[in-house]
Amino acid sequence: MSPGPALAPDTTATLRPRTVAASRRTGWVMVLTGTIGWLASFQLTVDDWRLLRDPAYQPPCNISPVVSCGSVMSSPQGSLLGFPNMLLGLGAFAAVAALGVAVLSGARLHRRLWLALDAGALVGVGFVHWLIAQSLYELNKLCPYCAVVWIVTIALFWHVTVHCLERGIVPVPRGVLYVVRDTHGMLLSAWYGVIALLVLTRFWPYWSSLL
């Protein structure tokens, strides 16, 4: 009896490449958000160190009774994990910028690395929104450098998420993908608009006094 036909090897695992390239737009977003976030975190770290050495030191971001970062840095919310929050930013944003440079150089990152980056950005967004709530409704202060970190963290999360959806790293229904891809700029603008509206209404007595 002749042997039956050989079974074809299972190629399912090879249909989905382990490494995924990214557009230059995604690479530039990573480089810019990582660099800007790192610079803001660095300035906060320098000011925090100077405050520790000299409690009378006035950081340059202490602009008014509302727009100020000195009291924010010295608050319990400024050291949620037992050390200054900006130290997290120094490490995280440096890694994002380095990965962005790699993407712009043509590197293809592993799917798990993209997932880890997106998950880390999601955690960062959650942390940022907690800080926004604390700043507006507990500390009653608006820290300029902190606001910069808020902006770049949201932008990083949104663009990396869109990338993961477009490349199939995070599977979603095709209809959802089309909506996100076609309106991602508008959705991000709306996200920023809600935060700006919260800041405007929370400190409206102060803003109106400047008019």
C-alpha positions in Angstrom: 0.0 0.0 0.0 1.4 3.3 -1.0 1.7 5.9 1.7 -0.9 8.6 1.8 -0.1 12.2 0.8 2.1 14.0 3.2 0.4 16.6 5.4 1.3 20.1 4.6 3.3 21.8 7.4 1.3 24.2 9.6 2.3 27.6 8.4 -0.2 29.5 10.5 2.5 30.8 12.8 4.5 32.2 9.9 1.6 34.1 8.4 1.8 36.8 11.0 5.4 38.2 11.1 6.9 38.6 14.6 8.4 42.0 13.8 6.3 44.9 12.5 7.5 48.0 10.7 6.0 51.4 11.4 5.4 54.5 9.4 7.7 57.5 9.6 4.9 59.4 11.2 4.7 57.0 14.1 8.5 57.1 14.4 8.5 60.9 14.5 5.7 61.0 17.1 7.7 58.6 19.3 10.8 60.7 18.9 9.1 64.1 19.5 6.9 62.9 22.4 9.8 61.1 24.0 12.1 64.1 23.7 9.7 66.7 24.8 8.4 64.6 27.7 12.0 63.9 28.8 12.9 67.6 28.7 9.8 68.5 30.8 10.6 65.7 33.3 14.3 66.8 33.5 13.3 70.4 34.2 10.9 69.2 36.9 13.7 67.1 38.4 16.1 70.0 38.5 13.6 72.3 40.1 12.6 69.6 42.6 16.3 69.1 43.5 16.8 72.8 44.0 13.7 73.0 46.2 15.1 70.2 48.4 18.4 72.2 48.8 16.6 75.6 49.3 13.0 75.6 50.4 12.9 79.3 49.5 13.7 78.6 45.9 11.1 79.8 43.4 11.0 77.6 40.3 10.6 79.6 37.0 7.2 77.8 36.5 5.8 79.6 39.5 4.0 82.2 37.4 0.9 83.0 39.4 -1.2 81.7 42.3 -2.8 79.2 39.8 0.0 78.5 37.3 2.6 77.0 39.6 4.6 73.8 39.9 6.5 74.2 43.2 3.6 73.2 45.4 2.7 70.4 43.1 6.2 68.8 43.2 6.3 69.0 47.0 2.8 67.5 47.4 2.1 63.8 48.2 0.7 63.5 44.7 4.1 64.5 43.3 5.7 61.3 44.8 3.0 58.7 44.5 5.4 55.7 44.6 7.7 57.1 47.3 10.0 59.0 44.9 9.4 62.0 42.6 7.0 61.1 39.7 9.4 62.9 37.2 12.0 60.1 37.6 9.5 57.8 36.0 9.2 60.2 33.1 13.0 60.4 32.7 13.3 56.7 32.1 10.1 56.1 30.2 10.4 59.0 27.8 14.1 58.2 27.1 13.1 54.7 26.1 10.3 56.0 23.8 12.6 58.4 22.1 15.2 55.7 21.6 12.6 53.3 20.1 11.4 56.2 17.8 15.0 56.7 16.5 15.2 52.9 15.8 11.9 53.0 13.9 13.1 56.0 11.8 16.2 54.1 11.1 14.2 51.3 9.5 14.1 48.9 12.5 11.1 46.5 12.8 10.1 46.1 16.4 8.8 42.8 17.8 5.0 42.6 18.1 5.3 42.0 21.8 7.4 45.2 22.1 4.7 47.2 20.4 2.1 45.7 22.7 4.3 46.5 25.7 4.8 50.1 24.5 1.0 50.5 24.0 0.3 49.0 27.4 2.9 51.2 29.0 1.4 54.3 27.3 -2.1 53.2 28.5 -0.8 53.0 32.1 0.8 56.4 31.6 -2.5 57.9 30.3 -4.3 56.6 33.3 -1.7 58.1 35.6 -1.9 61.4 33.7 -5.6 61.6 34.1 -5.3 60.9 37.8 -2.8 63.7 38.1 -5.1 66.0 36.1 -7.9 65.4 38.5 -5.6 65.9 41.5 -4.2 69.1 40.1 -7.5 70.7 39.2 -9.7 69.6 42.2 -7.3 68.8 45.1 -4.2 70.9 44.6 -5.9 73.7 42.7 -2.8 74.4 40.7 -1.8 74.1 37.0 1.8 73.0 36.6 3.1 74.0 33.1 5.7 71.3 32.8 3.2 68.7 34.0 0.7 69.9 31.4 3.4 69.3 28.7 3.8 65.7 30.0 0.0 65.3 29.9 -0.1 66.4 26.2 2.7 64.2 25.0 1.6 61.1 26.9 -1.8 61.3 25.4 -0.4 61.8 21.9 2.0 58.9 22.3 -0.7 56.5 23.5 -3.1 57.5 20.8 -0.7 57.2 17.9 0.8 54.0 19.1 -2.6 52.5 19.5 -3.7 53.6 16.0 -0.5 52.0 14.7 -1.2 48.7 16.6 -4.8 48.7 15.2 -3.7 49.4 11.6 -1.0 46.7 11.7 -3.2 44.1 13.3 -1.1 43.9 16.4 -4.3 44.6 18.4 -7.2 42.9 16.5 -10.4 44.8 16.2 -13.5 44.6 13.9 -12.8 46.1 10.5 -15.5 48.7 11.0 -13.9 50.0 14.2 -10.5 50.1 12.4 -11.9 52.3 9.6 -13.6 54.7 12.0 -10.4 55.1 14.1 -8.2 55.4 11.1 -10.3 58.0 9.4 -11.1 60.1 12.4 -8.1 59.7 14.7 -7.0 63.3 14.4 -10.5 64.6 15.2 -10.8 62.2 18.1 -7.4 63.3 19.6 -8.4 67.0 19.2 -11.7 66.3 21.0 -9.7 64.6 23.8 -7.5 67.6 24.2 -10.5 69.9 24.0 -12.3 68.2 26.9 -9.2 68.6 29.1 -8.8 72.3 28.0 -12.4 72.9 28.9 -12.0 71.4 32.3 -9.0 73.6 33.0 -10.8 76.6 31.7 -13.9 76.1 33.8 -12.0 75.1 36.9 -10.0 78.3 37.0 -12.4 80.6 35.3 -12.4 83.2 38.0 -8.7 83.5 37.6 -8.7 83.5 33.8 -11.5 86.1 33.7 -9.5 88.4 36.0 -6.8 88.6 33.4 -9.1 89.9 30.7 
